[in-house]
Amino acid sequence: MNATVLVVDDEERIRSSLCGILSDEGFRVLATGESRHVLALIEQERPAVVLLDVWMPELDGIELLRRIKRDHPDTQVIMISGHANIETAVAATRLGAADFIEKPFSVGALLASLKRVLGRDSSSTHGASDLSALRENVSRIARTGSRLMVPQRTIARSVVLGGQGLHSGLKTGVILHPAPAGSGISFASLAGQSAIPVRLENVSETGYNTTLSGKGHSVRTVEHLLSALHGLGISNLRIQAGNEVPAMDGSALEFCQQLLKAGIEDQGEQIEPIAPARAIQVGENGESIRIEPAEQLVIDYTLEYPPPIGLQQVHFELTSPEVYLKEIAPARTFGLVREFQKMSELGLARGGRLDNCILIDDEKIVNTTLRFADECARHKVLDLIGDLYLLGRPVIGHIIAVKTGHSDNLALLRAIAASS
């Protein structure tokens, strides 16, 4: 590599270390610890990438990032920090940072970030930035011999979303980055080296949410984001996150909207869906979930609660991103007042607010107007579509679920994995 990298950090030890590492990798490296020199250096040297520390004397790194993107919008900036959090990372990415790495980071994580940033424009073959183009691609299922294949996709540019964790109650966020074909979906810490692949074996909790854990890092409440990715046919993505994915409005709608706004790109390669050849069932008729062979993902879900929820039944066929966006993505999470009280005692649902969940007491819905008459059952379908993506690939089959939740979904996934 002959690209020029400008290192901006007030600690001489870090500047020296980064200069040595990057020079050994073939980069042309410049370095400064003075904020006031940065814009002039960029104007004179035209670096491809700036490694910028968040905490700089004289001029804060976030403000310096703002000025760099104002004066040199094509210059890529990777933010580095030893004292930041996901809120800072989200703020930096919204200002145009190409990536954010937390100190102490590994050499591998740094070089991987540089590779992603420098190669971002050549990662895909063509884009599908609107639903009409995406519909044609996502619904395209090809047969190679006896195998079903679907196109692999990622997003065209990074996406940032901030909000509050439903269970932690803390401000949190996610940064969604394009990822190369074949890499799958993973959740990474800000330091970058503790990525958790979205796979069944990394599920650590399925009580009131789905949690992924690995390498000392856990991410809670991943199901709504995974549902959006499954519904839109996105197969490769690197997600930087704190300890919980933000709840947004309690549905998958805003995730979908931001992913579509970023643009979804066909990567020119294919992936084989999970398509069980025989029926598999977990549980009995009172509470059961079953998958049968089918030509696409079809879900029949039955929900039964005491009034005012009552009996709700939903039939859904994932024939296109449009139908997912219209029929499933807007359905919000729900809970009974007494359930939220119980979860509060367990240290959960601290972020449940009047605008990110449907709250129901013994007589009525107390805080909102329903988007669908059967919105509670539709949200169960939303969760199920997200949990299915824990197999690491799209799923094709007819699923019949009766009064099930995350734990039941995972039991079915384990049975599917054991049968393949």
Beta strands, then each sheet from edge to edge (+ up, - down):
strand 1: 4-8
strand 2: 28-32
strand 3: 49-53
strand 4: 76-81
strand 5: 99-102
strand 6: 126-128
strand 7: 142-144
strand 8: 147-155
strand 9: 159-164
strand 10: 171-178
strand 11: 185-188
strand 12: 196-197
strand 13: 203-205
strand 14: 211-214
strand 15: 217-219
strand 16: 237-241
strand 17: 264-271
strand 18: 280-284
strand 19: 287-292
strand 20: 297-304
strand 21: 311-317
strand 22: 334-336
strand 23: 358-360
strand 24: 397-402
sheet 1: 2+ 1+ 3+ 4+ 5+
sheet 2: 6+ 17- 8+ 7-
sheet 3: 9+ 10- 16+ 11+ 12-
sheet 4: 13+ 14- 15+
sheet 5: 18+ 19- 24+ 20+ 21-
sheet 6: 22+ 23+
end
